[in-house]
Amino acid sequence: MGDRHVRTAALGVTTVAAVHAVPALAAKSDLVRRALRVRDRLDDSRSVALTFDDGPHPQGTPALLERLRESGVTATFFLVGEQVRRHPTVAADVVAAGHAVAVHADRHRNLLRVSPSQLHEDLRRAEATIGAVCGPVGPVYRPPYGVLTGAARWAALARGWEVVLWSRAGRDWRATATPASVAADAAAGLRGGEIVLLHDSDAYAAPGSWSTTAAALPEILDRVAAAGLRVRSL
């Protein structure tokens, strides 16, 4: 093979890699989010959205559902298929309580380490699993860790799902998180239109982290109310 063909082949490999990996920058770059039409805010200056990733969880999800019920607000739960298979009744309870559910993944993996074919099978299985328990899913989708790939973006678009990340994170997955730190990270200086990331499960986080989130949620909701905002689902 001549040098020109080697360079052409190398360019092709580089291009494919870039198409796969560049969307992962959406979690950090406003420019990339705009270019890929990835949303991290609401078009509603009077509201904020609370979102919970990684469930369902047999203790964490019911605890958060109870606190949301007490406050009369609805949220969006991005579910993981393997957790729905383990805890189908808990997943069904999320919908019964009036909350929105959407796909997070079937297996919670960094998509940069997942091939396009594996990604398509993962989303197919997640959609089937969650749909069988909770009813139709979507129209939003959030990749694990907020790491989007080209394959994930196109697979979501093909299903009519909008990719949604977040503008605020409670950082409740950390072993060092406290209810006060989670509430401050999630809601200090909160503005209308923000999408807040929290977790109802410790399946992929520090053990027991769900209890920190549950303890922080009342203060988060108080801060939302104090800012003159309301909570809504996506």
C-alpha positions as CSV (number, residue, x, y, z in Angstrom):
1,M,0.0,0.0,0.0
2,G,1.4,3.4,-1.0
3,D,1.9,6.3,1.4
4,R,-1.1,8.1,-0.1
5,H,-3.4,5.2,0.6
6,V,-2.0,4.8,4.1
7,R,-2.7,8.5,4.8
8,T,-6.2,8.2,3.3
9,A,-6.9,5.1,5.5
10,A,-5.6,6.9,8.5
11,L,-7.7,10.0,7.8
12,G,-10.8,7.7,7.5
13,V,-10.1,6.1,10.8
14,T,-9.6,9.5,12.4
15,T,-12.8,10.8,11.0
16,V,-14.8,7.8,12.2
17,A,-13.3,8.2,15.7
18,A,-14.1,11.8,15.7
19,V,-17.7,11.2,14.7
20,H,-18.0,8.6,17.5
21,A,-16.3,10.6,20.2
22,V,-16.8,14.4,19.6
23,P,-20.4,14.3,20.9
24,A,-19.1,13.4,24.3
25,L,-17.9,17.0,24.6
26,A,-21.6,18.0,24.8
27,A,-21.4,17.6,28.6
28,K,-18.8,20.4,28.7
29,S,-19.3,22.6,25.7
30,D,-22.2,24.9,24.9
31,L,-21.1,25.0,21.3
32,V,-21.2,21.3,20.9
33,R,-24.6,21.1,22.6
34,R,-26.0,23.7,20.3
35,A,-24.5,22.0,17.2
36,L,-25.9,18.6,18.2
37,R,-29.2,20.0,19.5
38,V,-28.6,18.5,22.9
39,R,-30.7,20.2,25.6
40,D,-29.5,21.2,29.1
41,R,-32.2,23.7,30.0
42,L,-36.0,24.2,29.8
43,D,-37.7,26.7,27.6
44,D,-39.6,27.8,30.6
45,S,-38.2,30.6,32.8
46,R,-40.7,30.0,35.6
47,S,-39.8,26.3,36.2
48,V,-37.0,23.9,37.0
49,A,-36.9,20.2,36.2
50,L,-35.7,17.6,38.7
51,T,-34.3,14.5,37.1
52,F,-33.2,11.3,38.8
53,D,-30.8,8.8,37.1
54,D,-29.8,5.2,37.6
55,G,-32.9,3.6,39.2
56,P,-35.1,2.1,40.1
57,H,-33.7,1.2,43.6
58,P,-35.6,-0.7,46.2
59,Q,-34.9,1.8,49.0
60,G,-33.8,5.0,47.2
61,T,-36.7,5.3,44.7
62,P,-39.5,4.8,47.3
63,A,-37.9,7.3,49.6
64,L,-37.7,10.0,46.9
65,L,-41.2,9.2,45.6
66,E,-42.5,9.9,49.1
67,R,-40.8,13.2,49.4
68,L,-42.0,14.3,46.0
69,R,-45.5,13.2,46.9
70,E,-45.4,15.2,50.1
71,S,-44.5,18.3,48.0
72,G,-46.9,17.6,45.2
73,V,-44.3,17.8,42.5
74,T,-43.4,15.6,39.5
75,A,-40.0,14.7,38.2
76,T,-38.4,12.7,35.5
77,F,-36.7,9.3,36.2
78,F,-34.1,8.1,33.7
79,L,-34.2,4.3,34.3
80,V,-31.7,1.6,33.7
81,G,-33.0,-1.6,32.1
82,E,-31.0,-4.0,34.3
83,Q,-32.4,-2.3,37.4
84,V,-35.9,-2.4,36.1
85,R,-35.6,-6.2,35.6
86,R,-34.4,-6.5,39.2
87,H,-37.1,-4.2,40.6
88,P,-40.0,-4.0,38.3
89,T,-42.6,-3.1,40.9
90,V,-40.5,-0.1,42.0
91,A,-40.3,1.0,38.4
92,A,-44.1,0.7,38.0
93,D,-44.5,2.8,41.2
94,V,-42.7,5.7,39.6
95,V,-45.3,5.9,36.8
96,A,-48.2,5.2,39.2
97,A,-47.1,8.3,41.2
98,G,-47.4,10.4,38.1
99,H,-43.8,10.9,37.2
100,A,-42.2,10.7,33.7
101,V,-39.8,7.9,32.9
102,A,-37.2,7.7,30.1
103,V,-34.3,5.6,29.0
104,H,-30.9,6.0,30.6
105,A,-29.4,2.7,29.4
106,D,-29.8,-1.1,29.7
107,R,-26.4,-1.5,31.2
108,H,-24.8,1.6,32.8
109,R,-21.5,2.0,30.8
110,N,-19.4,4.8,29.4
111,L,-20.5,4.8,25.8
112,L,-17.1,5.6,24.5
113,R,-16.2,2.0,25.4
114,V,-19.3,0.6,23.6
115,S,-19.4,-0.2,19.9
116,P,-22.2,1.1,17.8
117,S,-23.8,-2.3,17.5
118,Q,-23.6,-2.8,21.2
119,L,-25.1,0.6,21.7
120,H,-28.1,-0.2,19.5
121,E,-28.7,-3.5,21.2
122,D,-28.4,-1.8,24.6
123,L,-31.0,0.8,23.7
124,R,-33.3,-1.8,22.1
125,R,-33.3,-3.9,25.2
126,A,-33.7,-0.9,27.6
127,E,-36.6,0.4,25.6
128,A,-38.3,-3.0,25.6
129,T,-37.7,-3.7,29.3
130,I,-38.8,-0.3,30.5
131,G,-41.7,-0.1,28.1
132,A,-43.0,-3.5,29.3
133,V,-43.1,-2.4,32.9
134,C,-43.8,1.4,32.6
135,G,-45.5,1.8,29.3
136,P,-44.2,3.9,26.4
137,V,-40.9,5.7,27.1
138,G,-39.3,8.9,25.9
139,P,-39.4,11.4,24.3
140,V,-36.1,12.2,26.1
141,Y,-32.9,10.3,26.6
142,R,-29.8,10.7,28.8
143,P,-26.7,8.7,28.2
144,P,-24.8,7.3,31.2
145,Y,-22.4,9.8,32.8
146,G,-23.7,12.3,30.3
147,V,-21.2,10.8,27.7
148,L,-22.9,11.0,24.3
149,T,-21.5,9.3,21.2
150,G,-22.3,9.7,17.6
151,A,-24.1,6.3,17.6
152,A,-26.1,7.2,20.6
153,R,-27.2,10.5,19.2
154,W,-28.4,8.9,15.9
155,A,-30.0,6.0,17.7
156,A,-31.9,8.5,19.9
157,L,-33.0,10.6,16.9
158,A,-34.2,7.5,15.1
159,R,-36.5,6.8,18.0
160,G,-37.7,10.4,18.2
161,W,-35.9,11.0,21.5
162,E,-34.3,14.3,22.4
163,V,-31.0,14.1,24.2
164,V,-31.2,15.9,27.5
165,L,-28.3,16.6,29.9
166,W,-28.4,19.0,32.8
167,S,-27.4,22.5,33.9
168,R,-27.0,21.7,37.6
169,A,-25.8,18.5,39.4
170,G,-26.2,17.7,43.1
171,R,-23.0,15.6,42.9
172,D,-24.8,13.2,45.2
173,W,-22.9,10.1,43.9
174,R,-19.8,11.0,45.9
175,A,-19.0,9.3,49.2
176,T,-18.2,12.7,50.7
177,A,-21.5,14.2,49.7
178,T,-23.8,15.5,52.5
179,P,-27.4,16.6,52.4
180,A,-26.2,20.2,52.8
181,S,-23.7,19.9,50.0
182,V,-26.1,18.2,47.6
183,A,-28.8,20.9,48.3
184,A,-26.2,23.6,47.7
185,D,-24.8,22.1,44.5
186,A,-28.3,21.4,43.2
187,A,-30.1,24.5,44.1
188,A,-28.0,27.4,45.5
189,G,-28.8,30.4,43.2
190,L,-31.1,28.3,41.1
191,R,-32.6,30.1,38.1
192,G,-35.6,29.3,36.0
193,G,-35.1,26.9,33.2
194,E,-32.5,24.8,34.9
195,I,-32.4,21.0,34.7
196,V,-31.1,19.4,37.9
197,L,-29.3,16.1,38.0
198,L,-29.8,13.8,41.0
199,H,-29.8,10.1,41.6
200,D,-32.3,7.7,43.2
201,S,-29.9,4.8,43.3
202,D,-26.5,3.9,44.5
203,A,-26.0,1.0,42.1
204,Y,-23.3,2.9,40.3
205,A,-22.3,5.4,43.0
206,A,-21.1,5.5,46.6
207,P,-23.0,2.9,48.8
208,G,-25.9,4.5,50.5
209,S,-25.7,7.7,48.5
210,W,-29.4,7.6,47.8
211,S,-30.1,8.3,51.4
212,T,-28.1,11.6,51.1
213,T,-30.2,12.6,48.1
214,A,-33.4,11.8,50.0
215,A,-32.3,13.9,52.9
216,A,-31.3,16.8,50.7
217,L,-34.5,16.8,48.6
218,P,-36.7,18.8,51.1
219,E,-34.2,21.6,51.2
220,I,-33.8,21.6,47.4
221,L,-37.6,21.9,47.1
222,D,-37.6,24.7,49.6
223,R,-34.9,26.6,47.6
224,V,-37.0,26.2,44.4
225,A,-40.0,27.6,46.2
226,A,-38.0,30.5,47.7
227,A,-36.8,31.4,44.2
228,G,-40.4,31.7,43.1
229,L,-40.1,28.7,40.7
230,R,-42.1,25.5,40.3
231,V,-40.9,22.0,39.7
232,R,-42.0,20.1,36.5
233,S,-41.0,17.0,34.6
234,L,-39.3,17.1,31.2
